[in-house]
Amino acid sequence: MKIEEARNYHQIDAVIVGAGLAGLRAALQVAKSGLTAAVITKVYPTRSHSGGAQGGIAAALANVSEDSLEAHMFDTIKGSDYLADQDVVERFVNEALKTVYEFEHMGVPFSRTKDGRINQRPFGGHSQPRACFAQDITGHVLLHTLFEQCLRHNVLFFNEFQVLSLQIKDDVCRGLVAWDIRTGGLHIFQAKAVLLATGGYGRAWKVTSNAHANTGDGVALVLEAGLPLEDMEFVQFHPTGLYKHGILLSEAARGEGAYIVNDKGERFMKTYAAAKMELAPRDVVSRAEQTEINEGRGIQGQDYVYLDLRHLGKEKILSRLPQIHDLALNYLKVDAITDPVPIQPTAHYSMGGIPANLNTEVIKNAAGQVVKGLYTAGEASCLSLHGANRLGTNSLQDAATFGRIAGSHMTDYCRKNAFADLPAKPLEAAQAKIDRLFAGGKERHADIREELQVNMTRNMGVFRNQDGMLKMLAVIKELQDRYQQAGVDDKGLAFNLDLIEALELENLLSFSEVIVEGALARKESRGAHFRSDFPKRDDGNWLKHTLAWRRDGKIVMDYSKAVVIYPQYQPQERKY
Ligand SMILES: Cc1cc2nc3c(=O)[nH]c(=O)nc-3n(C[C@H](O)[C@H](O)[C@H](O)COP(=O)(O)OP(=O)(O)OC[C@H]3O[C@@H](n4cnc5c(N)ncnc54)[C@H](O)[C@@H]3O)c2cc1C
């Protein structure tokens, strides 16, 4: 039988993987142009991690202060520790305003100033209050509004489908293969353009703010397809994870004036970033917090400090930060109105990812040659906007803005190109993964995952050093070997989450190796990548991007992709 005649075959102009802010915004753009757009997502769209974003979305609207595009641009570049590509930052800050007004016109219920304008709150590393917000459920309202708009414009949804392989031949992406989680079975999607908007990958760590679905499938698929990943060593730790759980208490709390204090009751940020205090960027605050803990000033000598909201008062806490109040109460039985909340750094955001140019086209080398028909946006991508450290609220904006840009370029591409033929055996790679897991083995994938996560939290946290990273690399190699013997107990087809988790683990093991190799090779400290054995930033040797491939089972690096730097934003020492 021909592939085209199979029951599970679909031919669609633009296929978008991921129903977070990036994927939905791209899908909406394509669908509005009259082409067919399909979104494939392993979780129901409104369960995407974008919906968990609390604090806000950045844009220099200047509604409550004298803000400017230049200030937003400079803050982002400085926050990135000068690793951001400045042409990308420039495009971003310019488009950000339009993105917010579009959301407003779609019906997003932003919190307002007294005179009715979109309100803006301060956020770490931003010199002006520029986070537009809806209480502390900003991501939730943005995601739901976009989903409604996508339904209104007839975007097709393949919910609870897990993408397992990309169909790329001769540098042209031709579609992909996905597993139908609900009923079991593989589906072939032939597409002119594919967008990877699969989000972040914090689930490689034990203590993380990320949703269960954030297992870096997109980045692992790209690596598997023989393409590079960029700057994977830069992973952001958020200073205010709920103790032991890692669940995020938004920076909005500090934006509204919350303190962080040690066992002596001191606001210790005064010794690390006197000018910005708690509103210094996340890498700076996380390091300060971890230093306090390491030096014995955690609460009662334990590995946590306090987030103190009490002085904000009941009314402000309940009106501006109700979710934070609920989370602390539900998970730690702490009432933030009357008591300080135990917090610790939590793995939060991936600055690195799938390399792409300003048009969101995936590139295959430092020279910028593209894979035709393949695009990426949102947290899975690395354009690179955030460099070595992202500023809070720049990420929702990144996902929505570059999602829209991706949608426009995909539309143009679809109009100019015919469907490219699929490779001869499109199902082969995906089928092999599933057959092997069903055939089974003595190893339990849940044990392997647990060991990976515990060791990543131990060795690849806020502070790193050569010893810890070499240990981590050995652990990953061993776990990759053991994974070859892993199987699933559940041999059923419908909702086989045993299978899904086993498939995700292969991805975690794959990109984690790139993170560790990249961090070992980069002998400096920059942004979120801090090596206690190389504590200084080294622009002479390391002001450059990392591209990493898996070739013959080894990770290979190339550093010839230069950082785009404008004359007016030359690297300076980063002080707050
Ligand atoms: C708790 C929390 C709070 C945050 N708060 C803020 C904030 O206030 N402001 C801010 O700017 N940023 C915030 N961030 C960061 C920001 O939310 C994310 O970076 C952003 O939402 C990512 O959007 P995305 O569209 O790239 O991916 P996601 O929203 O993560 O969506 C990923 C999508 O990919 C799909 N997917 C993944 N793998 C597969 C596969 N194999 N097959 C099919 N589908 C797949 C998933 O189903 C999902 O739909 C926060 C992050 C967290 C974790």
PDBQT file of the ligand as one rigid body, heavy atoms in Angstrom, charges set to zero:
ROOT
HETATM    1  C1  LIG A 601       6.303  28.016  36.427  1.00  0.00    +0.000 C 
HETATM    2  C2  LIG A 601       6.775  28.905  35.327  1.00  0.00    +0.000 A 
HETATM    3  C3  LIG A 601       6.472  30.257  35.348  1.00  0.00    +0.000 A 
HETATM    4  C4  LIG A 601       6.912  31.082  34.316  1.00  0.00    +0.000 A 
HETATM    5  N1  LIG A 601       6.597  32.410  34.372  1.00  0.00    +0.000 NA
HETATM    6  C5  LIG A 601       6.953  33.213  33.336  1.00  0.00    +0.000 A 
HETATM    7  C6  LIG A 601       6.557  34.584  33.313  1.00  0.00    +0.000 A 
HETATM    8  O1  LIG A 601       5.862  35.079  34.191  1.00  0.00    +0.000 OA
HETATM    9  N2  LIG A 601       6.956  35.334  32.262  1.00  0.00    +0.000 N 
HETATM   10  C7  LIG A 601       7.711  34.830  31.238  1.00  0.00    +0.000 A 
HETATM   11  O2  LIG A 601       8.031  35.558  30.298  1.00  0.00    +0.000 OA
HETATM   12  N3  LIG A 601       8.088  33.532  31.237  1.00  0.00    +0.000 NA
HETATM   13  C8  LIG A 601       7.718  32.709  32.254  1.00  0.00    +0.000 A 
HETATM   14  N4  LIG A 601       8.096  31.392  32.240  1.00  0.00    +0.000 N 
HETATM   15  C9  LIG A 601       8.734  30.844  31.039  1.00  0.00    +0.000 C 
HETATM   16  C10 LIG A 601       7.697  30.692  29.940  1.00  0.00    +0.000 C 
HETATM   17  O3  LIG A 601       6.459  30.328  30.505  1.00  0.00    +0.000 OA
HETATM   18  C11 LIG A 601       8.082  29.631  28.918  1.00  0.00    +0.000 C 
HETATM   19  O4  LIG A 601       9.407  29.815  28.489  1.00  0.00    +0.000 OA
HETATM   20  C12 LIG A 601       7.173  29.715  27.694  1.00  0.00    +0.000 C 
HETATM   21  O5  LIG A 601       5.823  29.719  28.092  1.00  0.00    +0.000 OA
HETATM   22  C13 LIG A 601       7.449  28.566  26.742  1.00  0.00    +0.000 C 
HETATM   23  O6  LIG A 601       6.464  28.551  25.751  1.00  0.00    +0.000 OA
HETATM   24  P1  LIG A 601       6.575  27.508  24.556  1.00  0.00    +0.000 P 
HETATM   25  O7  LIG A 601       5.430  27.794  23.664  1.00  0.00    +0.000 OA
HETATM   26  O8  LIG A 601       7.933  27.561  23.990  1.00  0.00    +0.000 OA
HETATM   27  O9  LIG A 601       6.437  26.070  25.227  1.00  0.00    +0.000 OA
HETATM   28  P2  LIG A 601       5.356  25.357  26.250  1.00  0.00    +0.000 P 
HETATM   29  O10 LIG A 601       4.323  26.302  26.720  1.00  0.00    +0.000 OA
HETATM   30  O11 LIG A 601       6.181  24.667  27.245  1.00  0.00    +0.000 OA
HETATM   31  O12 LIG A 601       4.658  24.331  25.298  1.00  0.00    +0.000 OA
HETATM   32  C14 LIG A 601       5.329  23.206  24.788  1.00  0.00    +0.000 C 
HETATM   33  C15 LIG A 601       4.368  22.405  23.947  1.00  0.00    +0.000 C 
HETATM   34  O13 LIG A 601       5.080  21.387  23.259  1.00  0.00    +0.000 OA
HETATM   35  C16 LIG A 601       4.325  20.212  23.265  1.00  0.00    +0.000 C 
HETATM   36  N5  LIG A 601       5.264  19.087  23.070  1.00  0.00    +0.000 N 
HETATM   37  C17 LIG A 601       6.463  18.895  23.654  1.00  0.00    +0.000 A 
HETATM   38  N6  LIG A 601       7.018  17.764  23.208  1.00  0.00    +0.000 NA
HETATM   39  C18 LIG A 601       6.155  17.221  22.314  1.00  0.00    +0.000 A 
HETATM   40  C19 LIG A 601       6.148  16.051  21.520  1.00  0.00    +0.000 A 
HETATM   41  N7  LIG A 601       7.149  15.176  21.528  1.00  0.00    +0.000 N 
HETATM   42  N8  LIG A 601       5.073  15.804  20.741  1.00  0.00    +0.000 NA
HETATM   43  C20 LIG A 601       4.026  16.661  20.716  1.00  0.00    +0.000 A 
HETATM   44  N9  LIG A 601       3.991  17.791  21.448  1.00  0.00    +0.000 NA
HETATM   45  C21 LIG A 601       5.042  18.069  22.225  1.00  0.00    +0.000 A 
HETATM   46  C22 LIG A 601       3.608  20.203  24.582  1.00  0.00    +0.000 C 
HETATM   47  O14 LIG A 601       2.470  19.404  24.523  1.00  0.00    +0.000 OA
HETATM   48  C23 LIG A 601       3.271  21.696  24.729  1.00  0.00    +0.000 C 
HETATM   49  O15 LIG A 601       2.038  21.976  24.105  1.00  0.00    +0.000 OA
HETATM   50  C24 LIG A 601       7.674  30.551  33.265  1.00  0.00    +0.000 A 
HETATM   51  C25 LIG A 601       7.972  29.205  33.241  1.00  0.00    +0.000 A 
HETATM   52  C26 LIG A 601       7.552  28.394  34.269  1.00  0.00    +0.000 A 
HETATM   53  C27 LIG A 601       7.950  26.950  34.225  1.00  0.00    +0.000 C 
ENDROOT
TORSDOF 0
